[in-house]
Amino acid sequence: MDRRPLIIDGDPGHDDVMAIMLAYASGRFDLKGITCVNGNCPLPKAVDNILKTLDYLELDIPVYAGAATPMRGYNKPAVMCHGASGLAGPILPPATSKVRDMRAIEFIAKTLRESDEKVLLAPLGPLTNIADFMIAYPELIGKIERISLMGGGALHGNVTPAAEFNIWHDPEAARIVFSSGVPITMCGLDVTEHAFVGPSDIQRFRDLGTRAGRFAAELMDYYCLAFQRMGMMENALHDPVAIYALLYPEKVETHKYYVEVDIFGEYTRGCTVTDMVDSVPGKQPNVDVAFDLDRNDFIDKLCDALVKLG
C-alpha cells in the first residue's frame, strides 16, 4: 500500500500525542515531519513535549518550530486541560533529540515543493503556521491534497458560547485557511465530543501491556482528571479524530457546508459560522464538516496503534 505524504502541525497537548501515535502506527502515512505552534502551551514547551515523546517512543520524526504567537494579540494556553507544561501526567526523561533549524513554514514549503504528489496536512492546534505558510508561499497552496483539522464547531464553542479553542486562539489565521480553496475536513466539537474516553477505555489502554499503552493511559489519567475537575466524567479526545478521518473516512459522517470564521463579533469572534440552511448568497460549500463517527471503532483503532508501537 502506498503511503500518503503527511505533515502534522500541533501544540502538544495530550490529545496531540495520541493523534501522532495513531498516525505513525497506521503505517499508511509517510509522516514527513511535525511542526509545532503556540496553543495548548507556549511554543518552547510544545517543542519540548513532542521531542520527549518521540524519544520515549523511539520514533524518528523530524520536528520544526513555528509560530510563537497568534497573528493578532495573545491568548492564554489551555492550562486547565493540559497543565502548565502542556503535557502534565507522565514523567518523561529530558529530550536528547533536537528541533531542526528550519522554520516550520519553510519545512512545509520545501516538502510540498519537492513532493511528486500532493501532501496532506493535519493541523491539531491553532492554524497560525498553516496561514503563515499560505501567505508566504501562495504558489504552493495547490500542492496540498487536503487539510484535516481539529477545530471549530458548527453548533457551539467551548471557550466561548460560539468559539472552539483552536480557532478562537487565532481567528485571523483560521479565516485565511478556511478561505484558501483547499479541501478541508473540519473535525470540530460536533464530532470530537462523540470521541470520548472514560475510565474503562483508559484501563483498556493500560491492560494492553505495551509501553505505548501505559504511556497513553498515564496521559489520559491526567486528561480525564482535568475534565472531572470541570464537572465532566468523560472527556473528548479531540485531536486523533482529525487523523481518524483521514484513515477511515467511511467511519465519519460529514456534510459539506459553507464555513467562514468570524473575526469581528464581540461575542462570536473565532466562531466557525456554518451555513447549514444555505442562506448566504453567492457562497458555495467549502468545508466537509464532521458530525459523528464510529466511536467503538475509534477506540479499537487507538488500541491497535498502541499495540503496534509496542
Backbone bond lengths (Angstrom), bond angles and torsions (degrees), N, CA, C in turn:
res aa  C-N    CA-C-N  psi(-1)  N-CA   C-N-CA  omega(-1)  CA-C   N-CA-C  phi
1 M - - - 1.456 - - 1.533 109.70 -
2 D 1.329 116.40 128.37 1.451 120.39 177.39 1.522 109.88 -68.02
3 R 1.314 114.90 136.06 1.463 120.00 178.53 1.527 109.33 -90.98
4 R 1.317 115.82 134.60 1.463 121.20 -176.83 1.530 109.52 -86.74
5 P 1.328 118.10 132.67 1.464 119.93 179.62 1.528 111.09 -66.15
6 L 1.334 115.46 135.08 1.465 121.79 -174.02 1.518 110.07 -142.27
7 I 1.326 115.70 138.70 1.461 122.83 168.05 1.519 107.50 -118.34
8 I 1.322 116.89 128.55 1.464 122.16 174.64 1.523 108.19 -101.20
9 D 1.315 115.86 131.79 1.461 122.42 176.92 1.522 107.36 -118.04
10 G 1.334 117.54 125.33 1.461 117.75 -174.57 1.506 114.03 -153.63
11 D 1.331 113.36 178.34 1.469 122.66 -178.01 1.530 109.48 -132.92
12 P 1.335 117.41 57.54 1.479 122.32 -167.22 1.526 113.70 -53.70
13 G 1.365 116.43 127.66 1.456 132.50 -15.54 1.523 116.41 96.52
14 H 1.391 113.43 115.72 1.460 121.07 178.91 1.520 111.93 -58.81
15 D 1.335 116.48 -48.38 1.459 118.39 -175.59 1.526 111.43 -74.53
16 D 1.333 118.25 -25.88 1.466 120.19 172.78 1.528 110.18 -59.57
17 V 1.326 115.86 -45.55 1.462 120.71 -178.78 1.525 110.50 -62.09
18 M 1.324 117.18 -41.74 1.464 120.20 177.64 1.529 110.71 -62.24
19 A 1.329 116.43 -38.43 1.463 120.51 179.32 1.520 111.29 -66.00
20 I 1.327 116.66 -41.73 1.463 120.75 179.55 1.529 110.27 -63.63
21 M 1.324 117.12 -41.60 1.466 119.91 178.25 1.520 110.92 -63.02
22 L 1.331 117.63 -41.56 1.461 121.31 178.79 1.526 110.55 -62.27
23 A 1.325 116.98 -44.53 1.464 120.72 -178.36 1.521 111.50 -64.97
24 Y 1.321 116.76 -48.05 1.465 120.71 -176.13 1.526 111.08 -65.21
25 A 1.321 116.48 -46.04 1.465 120.18 -174.84 1.520 112.86 -69.52
26 S 1.325 117.58 -21.70 1.465 119.97 -178.03 1.523 111.84 -62.90
27 G 1.336 117.13 -28.77 1.453 120.64 -176.76 1.513 113.98 71.80
28 R 1.331 117.15 6.20 1.463 120.68 -175.12 1.525 113.14 -103.18
29 F 1.327 115.94 1.29 1.457 119.76 178.66 1.526 110.63 -122.92
30 D 1.314 115.10 145.16 1.458 121.74 165.15 1.528 105.20 -93.23
31 L 1.326 115.87 90.99 1.465 121.45 -172.83 1.526 108.69 -76.47
32 K 1.316 115.72 100.47 1.459 121.66 -172.70 1.519 112.74 -70.66
33 G 1.317 116.95 -32.20 1.452 120.38 -178.74 1.509 110.98 172.47
34 I 1.327 114.68 170.81 1.457 122.27 177.60 1.520 107.55 -121.42
35 T 1.318 116.29 124.98 1.455 121.17 176.06 1.521 108.72 -105.40
36 C 1.317 116.05 142.55 1.467 121.42 -174.10 1.518 110.86 -111.29
37 V 1.332 115.18 147.98 1.457 122.09 -177.31 1.520 109.30 -140.42
38 N 1.305 116.07 152.60 1.459 121.48 172.43 1.521 110.03 -65.69
39 G 1.335 116.79 134.23 1.462 119.67 179.48 1.505 111.38 -176.10
40 N 1.341 116.59 -96.10 1.467 120.18 176.68 1.524 111.59 -55.39
41 C 1.330 115.48 -32.32 1.462 122.01 -179.59 1.521 107.98 -148.57
42 P 1.340 118.26 164.24 1.465 120.02 176.50 1.522 111.43 -58.27
43 L 1.322 116.30 153.54 1.463 121.62 -173.74 1.527 113.86 -53.63
44 P 1.339 120.89 -46.45 1.475 118.65 -179.57 1.526 113.01 -58.86
45 K 1.332 116.74 -35.74 1.463 119.56 178.38 1.526 110.93 -71.57
46 A 1.329 116.93 -37.62 1.466 119.86 177.89 1.526 110.43 -61.07
47 V 1.327 116.10 -43.98 1.465 120.46 178.84 1.523 110.41 -63.31
48 D 1.325 116.56 -46.94 1.465 120.52 -179.25 1.523 111.14 -62.53
49 N 1.323 116.78 -39.94 1.467 120.42 -179.52 1.519 111.84 -61.14
50 I 1.323 116.45 -44.06 1.462 117.48 -176.87 1.522 110.98 -75.17
51 L 1.341 118.15 -34.34 1.466 119.53 176.78 1.525 110.90 -63.58
52 K 1.330 117.20 -44.50 1.467 120.56 178.69 1.521 111.11 -63.09
53 T 1.326 116.46 -40.01 1.463 120.46 -179.82 1.523 111.26 -64.91
54 L 1.324 116.65 -47.16 1.464 119.97 -179.02 1.520 111.18 -64.49
55 D 1.331 117.10 -38.81 1.468 119.88 176.21 1.525 110.73 -61.95
56 Y 1.323 115.95 -45.48 1.465 120.36 -177.26 1.524 111.19 -62.61
57 L 1.332 116.48 -40.78 1.461 121.07 -178.38 1.526 112.64 -87.06
58 E 1.336 116.29 -2.80 1.469 122.66 179.53 1.527 111.18 58.97
59 L 1.331 115.15 48.00 1.459 121.94 177.94 1.523 108.53 -109.11
60 D 1.313 116.31 127.89 1.461 121.71 -177.64 1.528 109.30 -97.30
61 I 1.323 116.06 87.78 1.464 122.41 179.98 1.528 107.52 -129.22
62 P 1.328 118.56 125.69 1.465 119.29 179.53 1.527 111.94 -67.43
63 V 1.327 115.62 145.12 1.466 122.94 -176.55 1.523 109.00 -122.91
64 Y 1.337 115.51 136.96 1.460 121.77 -177.07 1.527 109.67 -130.42
65 A 1.322 116.24 138.39 1.463 121.40 178.89 1.523 109.99 -88.87
66 G 1.330 114.55 140.13 1.453 120.05 -179.57 1.513 112.49 -120.26
67 A 1.323 115.67 -131.70 1.461 121.73 -172.62 1.524 111.61 -73.82
68 A 1.335 115.37 132.85 1.465 121.47 179.20 1.518 112.31 -92.38
69 T 1.330 117.20 -13.80 1.466 121.67 179.90 1.521 108.86 -142.84
70 P 1.325 117.46 158.35 1.461 119.91 172.24 1.527 110.56 -65.54
71 M 1.319 116.22 170.64 1.458 120.62 179.16 1.524 112.06 -62.97
72 R 1.314 115.69 -31.59 1.462 119.83 -177.74 1.520 108.82 -136.42
73 G 1.327 116.53 122.44 1.454 120.54 173.73 1.512 112.61 73.70
74 Y 1.325 114.69 -155.72 1.464 121.49 -178.43 1.518 108.73 -147.55
75 N 1.327 117.00 135.22 1.457 121.75 176.05 1.518 109.87 -119.11
76 K 1.313 116.40 150.30 1.459 121.59 -174.60 1.528 111.29 -72.07
77 P 1.336 117.24 147.41 1.471 120.64 175.31 1.521 110.98 -71.03
78 A 1.339 115.62 167.96 1.470 121.97 -176.22 1.522 110.30 -89.81
79 V 1.334 116.15 64.31 1.462 121.30 -175.59 1.524 111.59 -63.70
80 M 1.333 118.02 -36.21 1.467 120.68 -176.66 1.519 111.90 -61.90
81 C 1.335 116.75 -32.56 1.471 120.31 -178.20 1.523 112.96 -92.28
82 H 1.329 117.05 -35.68 1.466 120.45 -168.53 1.520 114.07 -117.25
83 G 1.333 118.08 -1.77 1.455 120.64 -179.24 1.518 112.20 78.56
84 A 1.325 115.78 171.73 1.463 120.66 -176.17 1.521 112.47 -63.51
85 S 1.333 117.00 -31.75 1.469 120.36 -178.83 1.516 112.56 -81.64
86 G 1.332 116.75 -17.44 1.456 120.93 -173.18 1.514 113.31 89.23
87 L 1.343 116.72 -12.44 1.469 120.79 -179.63 1.524 108.60 -145.92
88 A 1.325 115.80 51.62 1.463 121.03 -177.11 1.526 110.27 -68.43
89 G 1.331 115.25 149.63 1.465 121.48 179.24 1.508 111.28 121.45
90 P 1.342 118.24 -90.94 1.465 120.02 -179.02 1.532 111.47 -63.13
91 I 1.311 116.47 141.66 1.464 121.80 174.93 1.528 107.65 -99.27
92 L 1.316 116.27 108.60 1.463 121.34 -177.32 1.527 110.25 -106.00
93 P 1.330 117.45 146.70 1.470 120.19 175.57 1.526 110.64 -62.18
94 P 1.324 117.44 156.34 1.469 120.02 175.67 1.527 110.93 -56.72
95 A 1.318 115.36 147.51 1.463 120.01 -179.54 1.525 110.77 -68.62
96 T 1.314 115.44 139.80 1.466 120.72 173.30 1.527 111.09 -104.57
97 S 1.319 117.32 -26.76 1.464 120.32 176.28 1.528 109.29 -77.69
98 K 1.311 116.11 163.21 1.457 121.76 -174.03 1.527 111.20 -121.25
99 V 1.328 114.56 149.84 1.455 119.67 172.96 1.526 108.57 -68.67
100 R 1.325 116.97 145.49 1.462 120.68 -179.74 1.535 110.55 -72.81
101 D 1.325 115.52 155.83 1.464 120.23 -178.07 1.523 112.42 -72.73
102 M 1.309 117.59 -31.15 1.460 121.47 -177.14 1.523 110.93 -65.56
103 R 1.326 116.82 138.62 1.460 120.97 176.81 1.527 109.95 -69.19
104 A 1.326 115.72 154.83 1.462 120.93 -176.13 1.516 112.22 -56.39
105 I 1.333 117.51 -47.02 1.467 118.24 -175.60 1.522 110.83 -69.01
106 E 1.328 117.43 -31.03 1.466 120.08 176.71 1.524 110.74 -68.82
107 F 1.333 116.38 -37.59 1.463 119.95 176.47 1.526 110.77 -65.16
108 I 1.329 116.70 -44.58 1.469 119.63 178.38 1.526 109.97 -58.92
109 A 1.335 116.07 -45.76 1.462 120.13 -179.35 1.529 111.30 -62.44
110 K 1.309 117.07 -44.94 1.471 121.10 -179.70 1.522 110.87 -61.95
111 T 1.329 116.20 -42.60 1.463 120.48 -179.21 1.518 111.05 -63.59
112 L 1.326 116.87 -46.43 1.463 120.44 -179.57 1.522 111.28 -66.35
113 R 1.319 116.10 -41.18 1.465 120.39 -177.82 1.526 111.32 -63.75
114 E 1.325 116.96 -38.07 1.465 121.00 -174.64 1.524 113.39 -89.75
115 S 1.320 117.77 -9.75 1.462 120.51 -176.39 1.527 111.13 -79.95
116 D 1.325 116.05 136.53 1.461 120.96 176.00 1.524 111.79 -76.46
117 E 1.310 116.71 -17.47 1.459 120.62 178.74 1.521 109.54 -127.04
118 K 1.309 115.35 166.46 1.455 119.30 179.18 1.528 110.30 -67.75
119 V 1.324 115.48 154.72 1.459 122.36 -172.49 1.525 110.12 -114.52
120 L 1.327 115.94 138.67 1.460 122.06 174.83 1.523 109.90 -84.19
121 L 1.328 116.26 141.59 1.460 121.71 172.14 1.519 108.77 -118.51
122 A 1.329 115.72 134.96 1.469 120.88 177.32 1.526 108.53 -124.98
123 P 1.328 117.82 87.19 1.464 120.59 176.61 1.528 110.00 -79.82
124 L 1.329 115.52 125.83 1.464 121.29 -176.41 1.520 111.95 -110.65
125 G 1.319 117.11 1.77 1.457 122.28 -179.45 1.515 110.07 -134.38
126 P 1.326 117.98 -159.17 1.463 120.68 173.76 1.525 110.67 -56.18
127 L 1.321 116.06 153.10 1.464 120.63 -169.96 1.527 113.54 -94.04
128 T 1.321 117.66 22.21 1.462 121.80 -176.04 1.520 112.36 -59.44
129 N 1.324 118.03 -48.45 1.469 120.37 -178.95 1.521 111.66 -61.54
130 I 1.319 116.44 -41.51 1.464 119.95 -177.09 1.524 110.09 -67.46
131 A 1.331 117.15 -42.58 1.463 120.50 178.18 1.524 111.08 -66.33
132 D 1.333 117.34 -42.33 1.467 120.35 177.57 1.525 110.77 -58.86
133 F 1.336 116.34 -41.29 1.466 120.17 177.07 1.527 110.59 -61.58
134 M 1.319 117.27 -45.66 1.462 120.83 -177.32 1.525 111.79 -63.53
135 I 1.323 117.06 -35.38 1.463 120.95 177.71 1.526 110.64 -70.07
136 A 1.325 116.37 -42.75 1.465 120.96 -175.19 1.526 113.06 -77.14
137 Y 1.337 117.06 -31.62 1.469 120.82 -173.89 1.534 110.80 -132.55
138 P 1.326 117.91 61.64 1.478 119.20 -176.95 1.522 112.91 -60.76
139 E 1.333 116.85 -26.67 1.464 120.31 -178.32 1.523 112.52 -69.52
140 L 1.346 117.54 -13.65 1.464 120.91 -177.71 1.526 113.20 -103.02
141 I 1.318 117.13 -2.28 1.467 119.51 -177.93 1.528 111.03 -58.54
142 G 1.315 116.32 -35.44 1.460 120.59 -179.51 1.514 114.34 -67.29
143 K 1.341 117.90 -11.09 1.468 121.28 177.48 1.533 112.12 -86.23
144 I 1.319 117.11 -0.80 1.468 120.65 176.53 1.529 108.51 -86.32
145 E 1.328 116.77 120.93 1.469 119.84 178.75 1.519 111.16 -70.43
146 R 1.308 116.29 -49.38 1.465 122.51 -178.49 1.519 108.58 -163.43
147 I 1.318 115.25 149.30 1.459 122.26 170.85 1.521 107.41 -109.10
148 S 1.324 116.59 117.06 1.467 121.37 173.35 1.517 106.28 -108.30
149 L 1.318 116.38 107.37 1.459 120.74 -170.62 1.515 111.92 -116.81
150 M 1.338 114.42 150.16 1.453 119.77 167.36 1.519 106.79 -97.61
151 G 1.316 114.99 117.60 1.453 119.58 179.25 1.514 110.75 166.97
152 G 1.317 114.64 157.85 1.450 120.88 174.52 1.510 114.04 80.72
153 G 1.306 113.19 -172.33 1.458 121.90 179.23 1.512 108.41 -179.92
154 A 1.311 116.87 128.93 1.461 120.05 179.60 1.520 111.87 -73.58
155 L 1.332 116.91 -28.37 1.464 120.46 -169.58 1.520 114.28 -109.26
156 H 1.330 118.46 -27.78 1.468 119.57 -178.48 1.514 109.72 -165.56
157 G 1.341 115.65 172.74 1.450 121.72 176.98 1.508 111.53 -111.87
158 N 1.360 115.56 -171.51 1.467 119.03 175.05 1.531 113.58 -135.62
159 V 1.336 117.61 -14.18 1.469 118.90 171.56 1.517 111.38 -104.63
160 T 1.314 116.45 -23.60 1.460 123.58 167.19 1.522 105.84 -135.48
161 P 1.327 118.36 168.82 1.467 118.43 177.99 1.525 113.33 -56.81
162 A 1.346 116.83 -24.42 1.457 120.00 -174.04 1.516 114.55 -109.76
163 A 1.342 118.20 -21.68 1.464 120.25 -168.19 1.521 112.84 -118.80
164 E 1.327 114.69 137.34 1.469 123.13 172.96 1.528 108.92 -87.43
165 F 1.332 117.72 153.18 1.466 122.70 -169.81 1.528 113.84 -54.78
166 N 1.339 118.17 -52.59 1.464 119.91 -173.17 1.521 112.33 -61.06
167 I 1.324 116.85 -41.08 1.463 120.46 -180.00 1.525 110.00 -74.58
168 W 1.322 116.89 -42.26 1.464 122.59 178.54 1.522 111.43 -59.55
169 H 1.337 116.93 -33.95 1.463 121.37 -176.30 1.529 111.58 -64.00
170 D 1.329 117.19 -33.76 1.467 120.91 177.25 1.526 109.86 -149.57
171 P 1.337 117.08 76.79 1.467 120.18 -177.55 1.524 113.39 -62.73
172 E 1.336 117.06 -35.72 1.465 119.33 -179.91 1.525 110.93 -61.55
173 A 1.320 116.22 -42.53 1.467 119.82 177.68 1.523 110.73 -63.90
174 A 1.318 116.46 -44.95 1.463 120.36 -179.09 1.522 111.06 -61.30
175 R 1.317 116.72 -39.25 1.468 120.08 -179.99 1.531 110.55 -61.72
176 I 1.325 116.89 -40.36 1.467 120.84 177.95 1.525 110.51 -62.92
177 V 1.317 116.99 -45.80 1.464 120.99 -177.16 1.523 111.04 -66.12
178 F 1.324 117.19 -45.09 1.461 120.32 -177.24 1.526 112.18 -67.93
179 S 1.322 117.81 -22.80 1.466 120.63 179.90 1.524 112.54 -99.60
180 S 1.333 117.46 11.73 1.468 121.68 -173.13 1.517 114.36 -78.24
181 G 1.314 117.79 -19.23 1.456 121.03 -175.47 1.513 114.30 88.28
182 V 1.335 117.65 -4.29 1.465 121.79 176.69 1.530 109.16 -74.19
183 P 1.326 119.37 139.58 1.471 119.85 173.93 1.527 110.48 -57.49
184 I 1.326 116.05 129.90 1.465 121.54 -176.21 1.520 109.87 -127.43
185 T 1.328 115.85 134.15 1.459 121.93 165.55 1.520 106.96 -107.93
186 M 1.322 116.64 117.46 1.461 121.95 -179.57 1.522 109.33 -96.07
187 C 1.326 115.39 105.16 1.462 121.16 175.63 1.521 107.44 -96.04
188 G 1.313 114.95 81.72 1.451 120.99 -176.99 1.514 111.98 -97.95
189 L 1.320 115.00 -164.85 1.460 120.67 -175.90 1.518 112.81 -59.38
190 D 1.331 117.20 -28.11 1.462 120.61 -178.49 1.526 111.39 -57.73
191 V 1.327 116.96 -36.95 1.464 120.46 -179.82 1.521 112.01 -100.31
192 T 1.339 118.17 -37.72 1.470 118.75 -173.59 1.521 112.16 -67.53
193 E 1.320 117.06 -25.70 1.463 118.64 177.55 1.527 112.36 -70.84
194 H 1.325 116.87 -11.23 1.470 120.70 171.31 1.532 110.91 -87.37
195 A 1.334 116.50 -14.16 1.470 121.28 -178.31 1.523 109.62 -96.61
196 F 1.313 115.37 54.48 1.462 120.10 -175.29 1.530 111.01 -83.93
197 V 1.326 113.77 154.90 1.459 121.62 177.65 1.516 108.02 -125.86
198 G 1.326 116.33 130.12 1.454 121.80 179.60 1.515 111.64 -120.47
199 P 1.321 117.28 -177.87 1.470 121.58 -176.97 1.525 113.94 -55.71
200 S 1.328 117.82 -38.10 1.468 118.97 -178.47 1.523 111.40 -67.92
201 D 1.334 116.89 -33.78 1.464 120.22 177.52 1.527 110.75 -68.92
202 I 1.322 115.95 -40.04 1.465 119.99 178.90 1.526 110.20 -63.04
203 Q 1.333 116.43 -41.41 1.463 119.49 177.74 1.527 110.52 -64.38
204 R 1.312 116.01 -36.10 1.470 119.69 177.37 1.528 110.31 -62.97
205 F 1.332 117.86 -42.28 1.467 120.43 176.40 1.532 110.10 -58.56
206 R 1.330 115.42 -45.75 1.467 120.65 -176.75 1.528 110.72 -64.87
207 D 1.323 116.07 -39.82 1.466 120.82 -176.47 1.528 113.25 -71.95
208 L 1.334 117.74 -9.38 1.463 119.48 177.04 1.523 111.19 -63.18
209 G 1.331 116.60 -24.70 1.455 120.80 175.77 1.514 114.87 78.03
210 T 1.319 117.62 13.19 1.462 121.01 179.01 1.526 109.91 -105.75
211 R 1.313 115.12 160.19 1.466 119.10 176.92 1.527 110.58 -61.48
212 A 1.329 116.34 -42.90 1.459 120.00 179.17 1.526 111.12 -64.12
213 G 1.331 116.68 -37.92 1.460 120.30 178.16 1.511 112.16 -63.90
214 R 1.326 116.50 -43.94 1.474 120.21 177.97 1.525 110.96 -65.06
215 F 1.325 115.96 -40.54 1.463 120.95 178.51 1.525 110.38 -61.70
216 A 1.335 116.55 -45.89 1.463 120.53 178.53 1.522 111.04 -61.49
217 A 1.330 116.73 -41.04 1.465 120.45 179.11 1.524 110.82 -62.75
218 E 1.330 117.21 -41.68 1.462 120.32 178.61 1.525 111.23 -66.16
219 L 1.314 116.62 -39.23 1.461 120.07 174.75 1.517 111.06 -58.85
220 M 1.329 115.41 -47.57 1.455 120.06 -175.58 1.525 112.46 -74.59
221 D 1.328 117.90 -26.74 1.470 120.08 174.46 1.525 109.90 -56.10
222 Y 1.324 115.63 -50.03 1.469 119.16 -179.21 1.527 110.58 -68.65
223 Y 1.327 115.97 -44.40 1.465 121.79 -175.97 1.527 110.65 -59.82
224 C 1.329 116.19 -45.28 1.469 119.95 178.94 1.525 111.13 -66.24
225 L 1.336 116.67 -40.49 1.458 120.01 178.90 1.521 110.52 -61.12
226 A 1.322 116.82 -39.59 1.464 120.43 178.16 1.519 110.77 -61.41
227 F 1.324 116.73 -40.91 1.458 119.63 179.21 1.525 111.17 -71.23
228 Q 1.331 117.15 -35.31 1.468 119.84 176.87 1.520 111.19 -61.71
229 R 1.322 116.43 -36.73 1.464 120.12 177.42 1.519 111.63 -63.81
230 M 1.333 115.09 -22.83 1.464 119.92 177.09 1.526 111.48 -96.11
231 G 1.345 116.38 9.21 1.454 120.73 174.48 1.503 115.83 91.74
232 M 1.346 117.90 13.86 1.463 121.42 -178.60 1.523 109.60 -117.16
233 M 1.335 117.23 129.02 1.460 121.60 -177.61 1.532 112.14 -83.86
234 E 1.328 116.88 -22.75 1.460 121.13 176.83 1.523 107.87 -125.98
235 N 1.322 116.44 146.25 1.453 119.25 -177.23 1.516 111.08 -118.45
236 A 1.320 115.17 146.83 1.458 120.65 177.67 1.521 109.59 -78.19
237 L 1.308 116.14 127.20 1.462 121.91 178.16 1.532 107.12 -93.24
238 H 1.318 115.24 81.43 1.461 121.67 -164.77 1.531 114.43 -62.50
239 D 1.324 117.10 -60.91 1.465 120.73 -164.22 1.525 115.89 -62.88
240 P 1.340 119.87 -38.07 1.466 117.80 179.68 1.525 113.84 -60.13
241 V 1.328 117.30 -19.50 1.467 119.33 -179.56 1.530 110.65 -63.55
242 A 1.335 117.39 -34.97 1.466 120.03 179.34 1.526 111.46 -64.96
243 I 1.318 116.95 -32.84 1.468 121.34 175.83 1.527 110.24 -77.14
244 Y 1.319 116.31 -43.59 1.466 121.33 178.96 1.531 110.48 -56.99
245 A 1.338 116.72 -38.77 1.468 120.59 -179.21 1.525 111.83 -66.14
246 L 1.326 117.44 -30.00 1.464 120.51 175.31 1.522 111.56 -75.68
247 L 1.321 116.02 -37.66 1.464 120.76 -177.52 1.523 112.50 -76.25
248 Y 1.312 116.39 -40.60 1.469 121.50 -171.75 1.527 110.39 -134.22
249 P 1.328 118.01 63.92 1.469 119.85 -177.53 1.521 113.26 -59.51
250 E 1.336 115.99 -26.62 1.467 119.19 179.47 1.525 112.09 -69.95
251 K 1.321 117.74 -14.81 1.464 122.32 -179.73 1.530 112.35 -95.16
252 V 1.336 116.43 -0.81 1.462 121.23 -176.36 1.525 109.09 -119.61
253 E 1.320 116.16 126.45 1.467 121.46 178.64 1.523 109.36 -84.67
254 T 1.339 116.24 119.78 1.461 120.73 178.56 1.524 110.45 -127.18
255 H 1.327 114.90 155.17 1.461 122.08 173.13 1.521 107.66 -135.08
256 K 1.314 116.75 140.73 1.462 121.22 -176.68 1.529 109.97 -89.80
257 Y 1.333 115.52 122.26 1.458 122.14 -179.77 1.523 110.01 -136.51
258 Y 1.327 114.55 161.65 1.459 119.39 169.30 1.524 108.11 -80.06
259 V 1.337 115.94 127.04 1.463 121.82 -179.96 1.524 108.92 -127.25
260 E 1.316 115.76 133.57 1.460 121.78 175.06 1.523 108.47 -133.44
261 V 1.316 116.31 144.14 1.465 120.96 -178.96 1.520 109.19 -94.44
262 D 1.328 116.13 125.06 1.461 121.56 179.47 1.528 109.85 -80.57
263 I 1.326 116.49 128.07 1.468 120.55 177.52 1.528 112.19 -117.91
264 F 1.320 116.62 3.63 1.461 119.75 -172.87 1.526 114.45 -112.20
265 G 1.318 118.45 -27.20 1.457 121.23 -168.70 1.520 114.15 -68.30
266 E 1.309 116.25 140.32 1.461 120.97 176.95 1.519 110.71 -63.24
267 Y 1.327 116.80 -37.91 1.460 121.48 -178.02 1.528 112.78 -110.80
268 T 1.323 117.18 -8.20 1.465 120.31 -172.75 1.525 113.27 -120.65
269 R 1.317 118.39 9.83 1.468 120.67 178.11 1.534 109.36 -58.70
270 G 1.321 115.82 128.22 1.458 120.90 -177.91 1.515 114.41 90.54
271 C 1.312 117.20 -0.87 1.471 120.41 178.35 1.525 109.96 -74.20
272 T 1.327 116.86 134.90 1.465 121.38 170.77 1.528 107.01 -87.39
273 V 1.312 115.24 90.37 1.467 121.40 -176.22 1.525 108.03 -69.09
274 T 1.310 116.22 116.28 1.463 122.52 -171.67 1.522 109.57 -113.55
275 D 1.325 115.87 116.11 1.463 121.12 -177.06 1.526 109.51 -82.90
276 M 1.329 114.97 88.19 1.460 120.64 -178.42 1.524 112.56 -87.82
277 V 1.333 116.73 -2.37 1.471 120.41 -178.70 1.526 111.36 -121.31
278 D 1.338 117.06 13.19 1.461 122.43 175.42 1.527 111.29 53.60
279 S 1.337 115.35 52.71 1.462 119.71 -173.29 1.520 114.06 -112.49
280 V 1.341 118.10 -1.32 1.464 120.40 -179.11 1.529 108.48 -95.77
281 P 1.327 117.84 111.45 1.470 120.27 -175.67 1.526 112.34 -62.13
282 G 1.320 115.32 136.86 1.451 121.05 172.72 1.513 115.85 76.62
283 K 1.320 118.22 6.03 1.461 121.27 -178.54 1.526 110.19 -111.05
284 Q 1.330 115.49 128.84 1.451 121.03 179.48 1.531 110.01 -97.69
285 P 1.331 117.29 150.98 1.471 119.83 176.97 1.528 111.19 -54.17
286 N 1.322 116.37 132.80 1.465 120.62 -175.24 1.526 114.09 -128.63
287 V 1.338 117.20 -2.12 1.461 120.30 -175.42 1.525 109.74 -139.62
288 D 1.332 116.39 135.72 1.461 121.40 169.80 1.525 107.14 -86.39
289 V 1.322 115.92 106.96 1.462 122.03 -175.47 1.525 108.92 -93.40
290 A 1.325 116.61 122.38 1.469 121.56 -178.80 1.524 110.40 -86.50
291 F 1.334 115.52 137.90 1.462 120.69 -178.02 1.523 113.62 -123.44
292 D 1.317 118.22 -24.41 1.466 119.44 -177.27 1.526 108.62 -154.91
293 L 1.324 115.41 164.35 1.459 121.47 177.28 1.516 109.20 -153.46
294 D 1.325 115.27 167.52 1.463 121.41 176.45 1.522 107.43 -80.50
295 R 1.321 116.62 94.80 1.461 121.36 -171.69 1.527 111.88 -63.04
296 N 1.307 118.16 -40.83 1.465 120.49 -179.95 1.524 111.03 -63.85
297 D 1.331 116.31 -41.69 1.460 119.95 178.25 1.528 110.50 -66.57
298 F 1.318 116.89 -37.26 1.466 121.89 177.44 1.527 110.80 -56.90
299 I 1.328 116.87 -47.41 1.469 120.64 178.57 1.524 110.43 -66.46
300 D 1.340 116.58 -40.58 1.471 119.98 177.97 1.530 111.19 -58.65
301 K 1.330 116.21 -43.59 1.466 119.92 -178.24 1.524 110.99 -68.03
302 L 1.316 118.10 -34.74 1.464 120.30 174.42 1.527 110.18 -63.20
303 C 1.317 116.58 -43.21 1.468 120.21 178.44 1.522 111.14 -62.94
304 D 1.330 116.62 -42.31 1.465 119.96 177.15 1.529 110.63 -57.50
305 A 1.327 115.82 -42.26 1.465 120.49 -179.61 1.520 111.28 -63.69
306 L 1.326 116.15 -41.71 1.464 120.41 -177.57 1.526 111.80 -69.51
307 V 1.319 116.86 -26.64 1.470 120.70 174.03 1.528 109.99 -74.34
308 K 1.331 116.96 -45.24 1.467 120.58 -178.02 1.526 111.94 -63.36
309 L 1.324 116.61 -34.79 1.466 119.99 -179.44 1.525 112.11 -73.06
310 G 1.351 115.64 -20.98 1.461 120.48 175.70 1.520 114.37 76.61
